[in-house]
Amino acid sequence: MELSYFAATLTAENFVNIAWTTQTETNMNGFNIYRNDGSDNLASAIQIAYIPATNTSTTHNYEHLDDKDLENGHTYYYWLECVEISGHSTFNGPYPIYVNGPTPPVLPEYTKMHNAYPNPFRAGSGTTIAVEVKKGDSGTVTIYNILGQVVKTFSLTEGTNNLNWNGRDSKGNLCGNGIYFYKLSTNSLNQTKKMVIVK
């Protein structure tokens, strides 16, 4: 067996993709992948996958995606064990890779609804309502006309929500000029404010 390539790369989803290439394979059983969390010591590494060999006489590319129990800010070490049918094996590695995913956003300490901006605004041009939702909170912002009829409803998620309203109702119809109310309804806060559509 002739191994020409072995590497580990970080994917966009913060998983580790292990890839290797063989030029030829003869009397091969398969490949074991080992991982050690934070140490380049093979003796304490754990086996995370077994990939059967193809025993082809031509170039063959292998891949394995490691998506198990990976933590940001950690260096992981990978080994590839090439196992022959006879039981003889050779190790390649370690191949270190640092997992450094995006930092989770800091959630607001409390839920708050900001004033719509711009206000007044022209229908079709739109306005933005910024709502900060604390951890564990959820709810909606509902827009009403002067008669108290529901015009549009937005769902909220934890974190900062920038709700862009283009002055149209839930059916896509352009709303007329006048006063409208936008009401925040969450587990921790209920609040109503006013905005105006002008010509």
C-alpha positions in Angstrom: 0.0 0.0 0.0 1.3 3.4 -1.0 -0.1 6.4 0.9 0.4 9.7 -0.8 -1.7 12.2 1.2 -3.1 12.5 4.7 -4.6 15.7 6.2 -7.3 17.1 8.4 -9.2 20.3 7.6 -11.8 22.4 9.4 -15.2 22.7 7.6 -17.5 25.8 7.5 -19.6 24.0 10.1 -16.6 23.6 12.4 -16.3 19.8 11.9 -13.1 18.1 11.0 -12.8 16.4 7.6 -10.1 13.8 7.5 -8.9 12.9 4.0 -6.2 10.5 2.6 -5.2 9.2 -0.8 -3.7 5.8 -1.7 -1.9 5.3 -5.0 -2.1 1.5 -4.8 -3.6 -1.0 -2.3 -2.8 -4.7 -1.9 -4.0 -7.1 0.8 -5.4 -4.2 2.8 -8.1 -4.7 5.5 -9.0 -1.1 6.2 -8.2 2.2 7.9 -8.7 3.2 11.5 -8.9 6.9 12.5 -7.8 7.9 16.0 -8.3 11.2 17.8 -6.8 12.7 20.9 -8.3 15.7 22.5 -5.5 18.1 23.4 -2.5 15.7 23.4 -0.2 14.3 20.7 0.1 11.0 22.6 -1.2 8.1 20.4 -1.4 5.8 23.5 -4.3 7.8 24.9 -6.1 8.4 21.6 -9.5 6.9 20.9 -10.7 5.3 17.7 -13.4 7.3 16.0 -13.9 5.4 12.7 -13.1 2.4 10.6 -13.1 2.6 6.8 -12.8 -0.6 4.8 -10.1 -0.7 2.1 -10.9 -1.0 -1.6 -7.7 -2.8 -2.6 -7.6 -1.1 -5.9 -4.5 -0.8 -8.1 -5.4 2.8 -9.0 -5.5 6.1 -7.0 -8.3 6.2 -4.5 -9.4 9.1 -2.3 -10.9 8.6 1.2 -12.8 11.0 3.5 -14.3 10.9 6.9 -16.2 13.7 8.6 -15.6 14.0 12.4 -18.6 15.8 13.9 -18.6 14.2 17.4 -18.0 16.2 20.6 -15.8 18.9 19.1 -15.3 22.1 21.2 -14.2 25.5 20.1 -10.8 26.6 21.3 -9.4 23.0 21.4 -6.6 21.4 19.4 -7.3 17.9 18.2 -4.7 15.4 17.0 -5.5 12.7 14.3 -3.8 9.5 13.3 -4.5 7.2 10.4 -3.8 3.5 10.9 -3.4 1.4 7.7 -4.2 -2.2 8.6 -3.2 -5.1 6.4 -5.1 -8.4 6.2 -2.1 -10.0 7.9 -2.7 -7.8 10.9 0.4 -5.7 10.3 -0.3 -1.9 10.6 1.4 1.4 10.1 0.5 4.7 11.6 0.5 8.2 10.0 0.3 11.3 12.1 -0.4 13.0 14.4 -2.1 15.7 12.3 -3.1 18.6 14.6 -6.0 20.9 13.9 -7.3 23.8 16.0 -11.1 24.2 16.2 -12.0 27.8 16.5 -15.6 28.4 15.6 -17.5 31.6 15.8 -18.1 33.0 19.3 -21.7 32.6 20.3 -23.5 36.0 20.4 -24.0 37.7 23.7 -27.7 37.8 24.4 -29.4 40.9 25.9 -30.0 41.0 29.6 -33.6 42.1 29.2 -36.2 42.4 26.4 -36.6 45.8 24.9 -38.3 47.3 21.8 -36.8 50.4 20.2 -38.7 53.1 18.3 -39.4 52.4 14.7 -37.0 54.3 12.4 -37.8 56.2 10.3 -41.1 57.4 11.7 -43.1 58.8 10.0 -42.3 56.9 6.8 -43.7 56.4 3.3 -45.4 53.1 2.5 -43.2 51.1 0.2 -40.0 52.7 1.5 -40.3 50.9 4.9 -39.3 51.3 8.5 -37.3 49.2 10.9 -38.3 48.1 14.4 -35.3 46.8 16.5 -36.2 44.4 19.3 -33.8 42.9 21.7 -35.0 39.6 23.2 -33.3 38.1 26.3 -32.4 34.4 26.7 -35.4 32.2 27.1 -37.8 34.8 25.9 -40.0 34.6 22.8 -42.9 36.4 21.3 -44.2 38.6 18.5 -44.5 42.1 17.2 -47.9 42.8 15.8 -48.9 45.8 13.7 -52.4 47.2 14.0 -54.3 49.9 12.1 -56.3 52.6 13.8 -59.4 50.3 14.0 -57.4 47.6 15.9 -57.3 45.2 13.0 -54.1 43.1 12.6 -52.1 44.2 9.7 -48.8 42.2 10.0 -47.2 39.9 12.6 -43.5 39.2 13.1 -42.1 36.4 15.1 -39.1 37.0 17.5 -36.1 34.9 18.4 -33.5 35.3 21.1 -31.0 38.1 20.5 -31.4 41.2 18.3 -34.2 41.2 15.8 -34.3 43.9 13.1 -37.9 43.8 11.8 -38.2 45.5 8.4 -41.8 46.5 7.6 -42.4 47.8 4.0 -45.9 49.2 4.8 -47.8 46.3 3.4 -50.2 43.9 5.1 -49.9 40.2 5.4 -51.4 39.7 2.0 -49.0 42.1 0.3 -51.4 45.0 -0.1 -50.0 48.5 0.4 -51.4 50.1 3.6 -53.0 53.6 3.5 -51.7 56.7 5.2 -52.4 57.2 8.8 -51.6 56.0 12.3 -50.5 52.5 13.1 -49.6 50.7 16.3 -46.9 48.1 16.8 -47.2 45.9 19.9 -44.5 43.8 21.5 -45.8 40.6 23.2 -43.3 38.4 25.0 -43.2 36.4 28.2 -41.5 39.2 30.0 -42.7 42.4 28.4 -45.8 43.8 26.6 -45.4 47.2 25.0 -47.2 49.3 22.4 -45.9 52.2 20.3 -47.2 54.4 17.5 -45.9 55.0 14.0 -47.3 57.0 11.0 -47.4 56.3 7.3 -47.4 59.5 5.2 -47.7 60.3 1.5 
